[in-house]
Amino acid sequence: MDFKFNFGAADTPAEPAEKGPTDLSTPEGFIVPRRVTVDWQADMPDEETLEALYEEMEFKGREPILRCRPPNSESLDGPLAAAIEGSDLVPGVYEGGFKVWECSMDLVNHLVDNNVEFKDLKVIELGCGHGLPGIHALQQGAVVDFQDYNTEVLMEVTVPNIRVNCPNPPTPPKLFIGD
C-alpha cells in the first residue's frame, strides 16, 4: 500500500481497486501533485516591511533565517480560514504548514552542528511549510524543491521566506503542491 496523507478523502476506507503495474489511476480525494510557477525576480521588501511582516528564527552556529508571520483568517478563504481561526481539527482540512514545527528548527540545528555539506546536492523538502530546512540547504548551495499539501501555504509563507532569505539562488527552487 502506498502512503499518502489523503486529507481530502472520506473517513471510510475505499475498496482496493484492482490495478496493473502501469495503472496510474488516481484514487478519489487524492490531490495530484503539480508544479507551481513563481516569478523569483520580485523586488525585495523594504526594511519597514521586513520588520512588520518577518521575524528572525535563531539557530546555533549560523545566521538567523527570516520567516514571515503566517496569514490570519481574514486573508484566507474557505475551510482553511476556519482552521487557522479556531481549531486545527477541521475535518478534511490540513493547515499545519502555517505553523513552524519544532522539528524543522531541530533539523536545521542538527545540519549545522554536523557540518552537513549541501553544495551541488539536490534536496526536496516534503511538507515544507515555512521551508526552514530547505532554505538552509539552498543557502548552502543545494538545488532545492519544496512541496506542501496546500497552495496557500506555499504562496503565503514558503515563497516569501525563500525570497527574503535566498534572493538570487543560482538555480531557482521548484514548488509542488498536493499529496
C-alpha positions in Angstrom: 0.0 0.0 0.0 1.3 3.5 -0.9 1.5 6.1 1.8 -0.4 9.4 1.3 -2.0 11.9 3.6 -5.3 11.8 1.7 -6.7 14.7 3.6 -9.5 15.3 1.1 -10.8 11.7 1.2 -13.7 10.4 3.2 -13.0 8.8 6.6 -14.2 5.4 5.5 -11.5 3.3 3.7 -12.2 2.7 0.0 -12.4 -0.7 -1.5 -9.0 -1.6 -3.0 -9.1 -1.3 -6.8 -7.5 -3.9 -8.9 -4.8 -2.3 -11.0 -1.9 -3.5 -13.0 1.7 -2.4 -12.6 1.3 0.5 -15.1 -2.2 1.7 -13.9 -1.7 5.3 -12.8 -5.4 5.9 -11.8 -6.0 8.5 -9.1 -8.0 7.4 -6.0 -11.0 9.7 -5.2 -9.9 12.5 -2.9 -6.2 12.3 -3.8 -4.7 15.6 -4.9 -2.3 15.0 -7.8 1.0 16.8 -7.2 1.5 19.7 -9.5 4.2 22.3 -10.0 3.6 25.9 -9.1 5.4 28.6 -11.2 6.8 31.6 -9.3 8.5 34.8 -10.6 11.6 34.7 -8.5 12.7 38.1 -9.7 10.2 40.0 -7.5 11.5 43.0 -5.6 12.8 42.6 -2.0 10.6 44.2 0.6 11.9 47.4 2.2 13.3 47.5 5.7 10.0 48.7 7.3 8.0 45.8 5.6 10.6 43.3 6.7 10.3 44.4 10.3 6.5 44.4 10.2 6.0 41.1 8.4 9.0 38.9 9.3 10.7 37.7 12.4 14.1 36.1 12.9 14.3 32.4 13.7 17.5 31.8 15.7 19.8 28.8 15.2 23.0 27.7 16.8 26.1 28.4 14.7 24.5 30.2 11.8 22.8 33.5 10.9 19.1 33.7 11.6 16.6 32.7 8.9 13.7 35.2 8.4 10.2 33.8 8.4 7.1 35.7 7.5 4.3 35.8 10.0 1.6 33.4 8.9 -1.7 34.8 7.5 -4.7 35.2 9.6 -8.2 34.0 8.8 -9.1 37.4 7.3 -6.6 37.0 4.5 -7.7 33.4 3.5 -11.0 32.0 2.2 -12.9 28.8 2.9 -12.2 26.0 5.3 -8.5 26.9 5.7 -9.5 30.3 7.2 -11.8 28.5 9.7 -9.0 26.1 10.6 -6.5 28.8 11.5 -9.1 30.9 13.2 -10.3 28.4 15.7 -9.1 24.8 15.8 -6.7 22.7 13.7 -9.3 19.9 13.9 -11.5 20.9 11.0 -12.4 17.7 9.2 -10.8 17.3 5.8 -8.6 20.4 6.2 -4.9 20.4 6.9 -3.4 23.8 7.8 -0.3 22.7 9.7 2.0 24.3 7.1 1.3 27.7 8.7 3.0 26.6 11.9 6.7 26.4 12.4 7.2 22.9 13.7 9.9 22.5 16.3 11.3 19.5 14.4 12.2 21.8 11.5 14.2 24.0 13.8 15.8 20.9 15.3 16.7 19.7 11.8 18.4 22.9 10.9 20.4 22.9 14.1 21.3 19.3 13.5 22.5 20.1 10.0 24.6 23.0 11.3 26.0 21.0 14.3 27.1 18.2 12.0 28.5 20.5 9.2 26.4 18.8 6.6 27.6 19.9 3.1 24.9 20.8 0.6 27.0 22.2 -2.3 25.6 20.8 -5.6 23.2 18.4 -3.9 19.6 18.0 -4.9 17.2 18.3 -2.0 13.4 18.0 -1.7 11.6 19.2 1.5 8.3 17.4 1.7 5.6 19.1 3.8 7.8 22.2 3.8 5.5 24.7 5.4 7.8 27.7 6.2 10.7 25.8 4.4 13.4 26.5 7.0 15.5 23.3 6.4 15.1 23.8 2.6 16.1 27.4 2.9 19.2 26.4 4.9 20.1 23.9 2.2 19.5 26.4 -0.6 21.8 28.9 1.2 24.5 26.3 1.3 24.4 25.7 -2.4 21.9 22.9 -2.9 19.2 22.8 -5.6 16.0 22.6 -3.6 12.4 21.6 -4.4 9.7 22.5 -1.9 6.5 20.6 -1.6 3.4 21.2 0.6 -0.2 19.9 0.5 -1.7 23.4 0.4 -1.2 26.0 -2.3 -1.9 28.7 0.3 1.0 27.6 2.5 3.4 27.7 -0.5 2.3 31.1 -1.7 1.7 32.8 1.7 4.7 31.5 3.7 7.1 29.4 1.7 7.6 31.7 -1.3 8.0 34.9 0.8 10.5 33.1 3.1 12.6 31.9 0.2 12.5 35.3 -1.4 13.9 37.2 1.6 16.4 34.5 2.6 17.7 33.5 -0.9 17.1 36.5 -3.2 19.3 35.2 -6.1 19.8 31.4 -5.9 21.9 30.1 -8.8 19.1 27.5 -9.5 15.6 28.8 -8.6 13.7 26.4 -6.4 10.8 24.4 -7.7 7.5 24.3 -5.9 5.0 21.5 -5.8 1.5 21.2 -4.2 -0.6 18.1 -3.5 -0.3 14.7 -1.8 
